[in-house]
């Protein structure tokens, strides 16, 4: 991915020197929690998960933070990726006669307070609809290794673009409609709605890739394959197998590896919002 020397977004909030604790839980890095736990919450509204700690007292202290050379590079690349998503979605919303509201990306280390509640790094990157912010601990990429971004620049970009895809859903009213529908159905049907929402965010990430290549020419050979491998790595079936569990489709909340790869590819090839209507698709 040709990101060096390109515009970096100013919508970055760096909280990595803030140390947050709540209810005995202290943020201090990713630790050794299972990868399955990290990626199960890659995207979507984390409010139901974070509300578990909502009533616990919190403490915040500021400490010096020294980023590693890897983190410095990832911070710059993520800022460029966010800027590219801004360019893409501003143009698309203008074409639709609307106005895009750019999200803020929060960098944190260990734990963070959001409008959705208290979150630890083990949740992985997430988007919080009430404050319209994307939250990322850069240690996530190092913990997961090359397939999800340790040595894979376009996979890191895919993660950011997926979370921004949830922001787009929020602006378009899709997130609220899904939330309302989930209140009226059972767990299995609710999971199916979540899958459709996640796959649409993957498709929206593909739209960003399409426009980034068409108008900015930032992609290099192998970049799309990197994103596809990353999408496959966070498929629900892959996560369940990695955790030593049986594959249970009714428990899927993000979609299978094949579905996530296919919907990212759909958005990338078409560059069209219409092609990303996962809620009307008969076959996901």
N, C-alpha and C positions, 0 to 999 in steps of 0.2 A: 504494500500500500504506500503510495507516494504522499506522505503527510508532512514531511519535513519542510519547513519554510512557509507553510500555509497559514492562513488566518486562524487564530485561536479564539474561541468564544470567551466573552467576558462574563458569561452567566455561570461562573464557577464560584462556589463557596467552600473554602478550605477550612474544615473543622478538625483537622488531624491532631492539633495540639490540645483539643478538648477531651478530657477523660470523664466519661459519664458512668454513673453506677445507679442501680435501682433495685430495691428488694434483694440485696445481697449479690446481685449479678454485676460484675465489673467488666467494663470493656478494656481488653488489653491484647488484642490480636485474635487471629482466627483459631489458634489452637489446633487440635487434632480431631475435631468433629468429623463425622462421616461426610463424604462428598454428597451422598444422597440428600442429607439435610441441607447442605449448602445450595444445591441447585433446584430442589423442589419448589423453592419460593422465588425462582428467577423470573420476576415479572408479576403483574397482577396487583391487586389491591391488598396490601399486607395487614390492613386494619384488624380483621378477625384474629390474626395471630398475635399482633402486638397488644391487643386489648387485655390479654391475660395478665400483663404487668401494669395495667393502667393505674391501679390504685396504690401501688407501692411508692414510697418516698424516693426521690432521686437527688443525686448530688452531682455537680459539675465542677471540675477544676481544670485550669489551664496549665499545660506543661509544654516545654520545648519539644518540638518534633523534628527529627532529622530523617529525611527521606533517603532511601537507598538509591543508587544510580538507576536501577530498574524502575523504581517508582517515579523518578524524575522524568524518565522517558515516557512511561505510561501516562503520567499526568498531562504531558504536552500532547501526546497523541489523542487522548480522550478529549482534550480541549479543541483540537482540530476536528475530530469526529462530530462533536456537538455543534461546532460552527457549520459543518457541512449539512447536518440535519436541519439547522435553522434555515440555511439557504433553500434546501429542498422543500421543506414544509411551508415556509413563507410563500414561495412561488406557487405551490399547489393550492393553498388556501386562497391566494389572490385570484387564481384561475377560477375558483369556485365562487368568487364574489364575497369571500369572508376575510378575516384577519387572524393570522396565527399569533398565539401568545406563547412566547418562548419559555421553556422550563428552565429552572436552575438545577445544576448538578452539584450535589454536596459530596465532597470527599471527607471520609471519616476514618477513624482507626479504632477498632474494637467494639465500640457501641455508640449509639447516637439517639438523640431525641428528635422525633418528627411529629407532624400534626396527626399522624396515624398512631403514634405511641412510641414506646421505647423499643429499639431494635439492636440486636447484636450482629456482629459480622457473620456469624454462622448462618444467618438467613440468606446471605448472598445479596447481590444488587436488587434494589426494589424501587418502585415508583409509588409515591404517596399522592393520591388524587386531591385531598383537601388543601395541601400546600403547593401542589403542582411542582414537586421537586423529585429528582432522581437521586438515589443514595447509593454510593459505591465505596467500599473499602478496597483499595488497590491491591491489598494482600490477597484478595480473592483470586486474582489471576496467577499469582505465584503459587498459591496453595493447590490449584487445580492443574498446574503444569501446562505443557505445550498445547494440548487439544483445546483448552478453553482460554488460551491467551498468554501463558507464560512466555512463549517464544512465537506467538502467533498474532501479528498486529491486526489482521482483518477480523479475526475471531473476537478480539477486544472491541473492535468497532461494531461488530454485530451485536454484542451485549448492550452497548450504549444505544444503538439504533432500535433494538427491541424494547428497551425501557421507554425511549422517546415515543415508540409506537403506542404504548399504553397512555402516554400523555395525549397523543392525537385522539385516541378513543375517548379520553376524558373530555376533551374540548368538543368532540362531535356528539356527546351525550350517550355514547355507546356504553360506557362504564356504568352510568346510572341505570340504564335500562336493564343491563345484565344483573346488576345488584337487586333491582326490584323483582325481576323474574325469579331469581334464586330464592327470594323470600317466600315464593308461592309454590315451590316444588320440593320434592324430596332430595336426599343426598345424591343419589345416582344422577338424577336429572340436573341437579345443580353442578355436579362435576362436569357433565357434558357441556353445559353453558360455559364453564370456565375453560374447557378445552378449546371451544370455538373462539373465545376471547383471546387466548394465548396464541392460537394459530394465526389469528388476524394480526396480532402484534408482530409475529414473525414475517407475515406477508408485507406489513408496513415497513419493516426493516429492509425487506427486499426492494421495495419502492425507493427507499433512500439509496441503496446500492446502485440501482438502475440510474437514478439521476446523478449520483456522484460520479459515475463513469461517463455518462452521456455529456454532462455539462462541465465537469471538472477534470475528467480523465485521471482519476487518482488510483484506479485499480491496476494491479500488476498480475502477471501470470500466476495462477494458483490461488489468488485471493478468494474467489468465489468458492473454490473447493474448501478453503480454510473455514469459511463461514458455514458451509454445509456440514462439515465435520463437527463444528461446534454445536450446531443445531441437533445433530444426531446424538451428541454426547449428553444432551439434557432432555432427551425423550424419556417419557415416563417408563416405558418398557425397559430401556437401558438402565435407568436408575434403579428400578426394582430388581433387575438381575444383578447389578453391582452390589446391592445390599443383601444378596443371597435369598431374595424373596421370589415367589411365583409371580408371573405377570398377570395382573388383574385389571383388565380394561375398565371395569366399572369404577376403579379407584383412580383412574387417570384424571389429572387436573390441567395438564399442559399439552398433552398429545404424545403420540408415539414418535420415535426417531424418524420413521419414514414420513409421517405427517408433517413434522416440523421442517424437515429438509424440503419437502414438496411445496409447502406454502411459502417458505422463503424464496425458493426458486420461482414460484408463480409471480410474486411481486417483483423480483429482479428482472424477469423476462418481459413483463408487461409494463411495469411502471405505472399501473393504473389502479386507482382506488376501487373501481367497479370489480376488478378481478379478485379483490380481497374480501368479498362478502362471504365470510365463512358461515354466517348465520343462515344464509339461504342455500348453502351447498348441501346437496343430497349425500354426497360422498366426500368425507373429509380425508 
